[in-house]
Amino acid sequence: MSGRMPIRSSAVWGVAALTMLLGACAPAPARVSPPVQSSTVPASISFYPQETGLNWTYVPEGESTASTPYLLRTLGPTVFGGQTALAFQLTGRGADQTWYRLIGSSGVKLLGFRKPGVTVTLTPPWTEAPAENAWRVGLSWEGTTTARVSSDDGKVQSEGLLRYRYDVQDRRRVSTPGGSFDVWVITRQISGELGSLFPAAQQIWFTPFVGDIRTPEALLLTARNFSSPATAPTGGQP
């Protein structure tokens, strides 16, 4: 999930990084190795799309498709905070943010993210999506994590506890500039010491083997550079 693809709070984190003036000395930010990049689109796509070379374009809900899009790309494997992770980068309209995730059949976990000059680590990793076969209307999951915002000089700009909760509210057919999709409709709620850095609640539309159709920032899918299986399973129960 992109995508749970999250742009996710990129502008907000930018403001937070500029306004958090009282950083304390701390270990250096999570080490990040250059990801393996590829321009070749893979023939096989995972339930949670993650293959190197995939890309999606989005525009804010309500805007014309002629407006400048955001581009989300899968960069490939890298190392973040000592763990092997998959990197997803979003660029466009001045944004430049990369998320680092662990993805498998058991679900999606977010280790943290980075934008120029700022690294955010999440301990323990934030569960963004459940096991592939767990999806059903009425499903919910929640957790807590400690978010640490560090600058490149090793200073902690902010640190605090976050609580998150996801609720699968519906499964329905939707149409966007990127096509028509059967989506799982999920509401995400965030609270806690740094909860104000995120919108209080967001709605996500997710389609297996495609990714986020609507992101938490109300961005709608306009295009992608890959096709999904013709009879892709949707996971779980309707």
C-alpha positions in Angstrom: 0.0 0.0 0.0 1.2 2.6 -1.1 0.5 3.6 -0.9 -0.4 3.2 1.0 1.8 5.7 -1.1 1.5 7.7 1.0 3.3 12.5 -0.5 1.9 11.1 2.7 2.3 14.2 4.9 5.3 15.4 2.9 4.3 19.1 3.1 3.4 18.7 6.7 6.7 17.1 7.6 8.5 19.9 5.7 6.9 22.5 7.9 7.6 20.4 11.0 11.2 20.1 10.2 11.6 23.8 9.8 9.8 24.7 13.0 11.3 22.1 15.3 14.3 24.2 16.4 15.3 22.4 19.6 17.0 19.3 18.3 18.9 17.1 20.7 22.1 15.1 20.0 21.4 11.6 19.0 22.8 8.8 16.8 23.0 9.4 13.1 19.8 9.0 11.1 19.0 5.6 9.7 21.6 4.6 7.1 20.1 4.4 3.6 21.9 2.6 0.7 21.2 3.5 -2.9 18.4 1.4 -4.2 18.7 -0.9 -7.2 16.9 0.8 -10.1 15.4 -0.7 -13.3 13.6 0.8 -16.2 12.2 -2.7 -17.2 8.6 -3.4 -16.3 8.3 -6.9 -14.8 6.0 -9.4 -16.4 4.5 -10.6 -13.0 3.0 -8.2 -10.4 2.6 -9.0 -6.7 -0.6 -8.7 -4.7 1.0 -5.7 -3.1 2.8 -4.2 -6.1 6.5 -3.9 -5.3 8.5 -4.9 -8.3 11.3 -2.6 -9.4 10.4 -0.3 -12.3 6.7 0.1 -11.6 5.3 3.6 -11.6 2.0 5.4 -11.0 0.8 9.0 -11.6 -1.7 10.9 -9.5 -3.4 14.2 -9.4 -5.3 15.8 -6.5 -9.0 14.8 -6.3 -11.0 17.4 -8.2 -8.2 18.6 -10.4 -8.0 18.3 -14.2 -5.9 15.4 -15.5 -4.1 18.0 -17.5 -2.5 19.4 -14.3 1.0 18.4 -13.3 0.9 14.9 -11.8 2.8 13.3 -9.0 5.0 10.3 -9.9 5.3 7.4 -7.6 8.0 4.8 -8.5 9.3 1.6 -7.0 13.1 1.9 -6.8 13.9 -1.5 -5.6 15.8 -3.1 -2.7 17.9 -1.0 -0.4 19.0 -0.8 3.3 17.2 1.4 5.8 18.2 1.4 9.4 20.2 -1.8 9.0 17.3 -3.7 7.4 16.7 -4.6 3.8 13.7 -2.8 2.5 11.9 -1.8 -0.7 12.0 1.9 -1.6 9.1 3.9 -3.1 9.8 7.4 -4.3 7.3 10.2 -4.9 8.2 13.3 -6.9 6.4 16.2 -8.5 5.3 19.7 -7.7 8.4 20.1 -5.5 7.8 17.0 -3.5 10.6 14.4 -3.1 9.9 11.7 -0.5 10.9 8.0 -0.3 9.2 5.4 1.8 11.0 2.2 3.0 8.8 -0.9 3.4 8.8 -4.6 4.3 6.4 -6.4 2.0 5.3 -10.0 1.8 2.2 -12.2 1.9 1.8 -11.4 5.6 1.3 -7.7 4.8 3.1 -4.4 4.5 5.1 -2.7 7.2 6.5 0.8 7.0 10.1 1.2 8.5 10.2 5.0 7.8 10.6 7.6 5.1 13.0 10.3 4.0 12.9 13.6 2.3 15.8 15.9 1.6 17.5 16.7 4.9 15.0 14.7 7.1 14.7 11.0 8.0 11.8 9.6 9.9 12.1 6.2 11.5 9.2 4.2 13.0 9.9 1.7 15.8 8.4 -0.8 15.7 7.5 -0.7 12.0 4.0 0.6 11.2 1.6 -2.0 9.8 0.1 -0.5 6.7 -1.7 -3.5 5.3 -2.7 -7.0 6.5 -2.0 -10.4 5.2 -3.2 -10.9 1.6 -5.9 -13.4 2.6 -7.2 -11.3 5.5 -9.1 -8.6 3.5 -12.8 -8.4 4.3 -15.3 -5.6 5.1 -15.2 -5.1 8.8 -11.5 -5.9 9.2 -9.5 -3.6 11.4 -6.0 -3.4 12.7 -4.2 -1.0 15.0 -0.9 -0.4 16.7 1.6 2.1 18.2 5.0 3.2 17.1 7.6 5.7 18.1 8.4 8.2 15.3 11.8 9.9 15.4 12.4 12.8 13.0 16.2 13.3 12.4 18.1 15.8 10.3 21.2 14.7 8.3 23.5 16.1 11.0 22.3 13.5 13.4 20.1 15.8 15.5 16.6 14.6 16.5 14.1 17.3 15.6 11.2 15.5 17.3 10.2 12.2 18.8 6.9 10.9 20.0 4.4 8.0 20.2 1.9 7.5 17.4 -1.3 5.4 17.5 -2.8 4.3 14.2 -6.0 2.4 13.3 -7.3 1.1 10.0 -10.9 0.0 9.2 -12.0 -1.7 6.0 -15.4 -0.1 5.5 -16.5 -1.2 2.1 -15.7 -2.9 -1.2 -17.1 -1.2 -4.3 -16.5 -0.3 -7.9 -15.0 3.2 -8.6 -13.9 5.1 -11.6 -10.9 7.5 -11.8 -8.9 9.0 -14.7 -6.8 5.8 -14.4 -9.6 3.4 -15.1 -12.4 1.6 -13.2 -11.5 -0.6 -10.3 -12.9 -2.8 -7.6 -11.5 -1.3 -4.4 -11.3 -1.9 -0.7 -12.3 1.3 1.1 -10.1 1.9 4.1 -10.2 4.7 6.8 -7.0 5.4 8.6 -6.9 7.4 11.9 -3.7 8.6 13.6 -3.3 10.2 17.0 -0.7 10.6 19.7 2.2 12.9 20.5 3.0 13.6 16.9 -0.5 12.9 15.6 -1.1 16.5 14.7 1.5 16.1 12.0 -1.0 14.0 10.0 -4.6 14.6 9.0 -6.9 13.3 11.6 -8.5 10.7 9.3 -8.0 9.7 5.7 -9.7 7.4 3.2 -7.8 5.1 1.0 -8.9 3.0 -2.0 -6.8 0.0 -2.5 -6.9 -2.6 -5.3 -4.7 -5.8 -5.2 -2.2 -6.0 -8.0 -2.7 -2.3 -8.8 -2.0 -0.4 -5.6 -3.6 2.8 -4.2 -6.3 4.1 -6.4 -6.9 7.0 -3.9 -4.1 7.9 -1.5 -4.6 9.3 2.0 -3.8 12.7 0.6 -6.8 12.5 -1.7 -4.7 11.9 -4.8 -6.4 9.9 -7.6 -4.7 7.5 -9.9 -4.4 8.7 -13.5 -2.0 6.2 -15.1 0.4 3.3 -14.5 3.0 1.6 -16.6 1.9 -2.0 -15.9 -1.1 -4.3 -16.3 -2.7 -6.5 -13.6 -3.6 -10.1 -14.0 -6.9 -10.5 -16.0 -8.4 -12.6 -13.2 -6.5 -11.3 -10.2 -7.8 -12.5 -6.8 -8.9 -9.6 -4.5 -7.9 -11.3 -1.2 -10.0 -12.2 1.7 -13.8 -12.1 1.7 -16.2 -9.5 0.2 
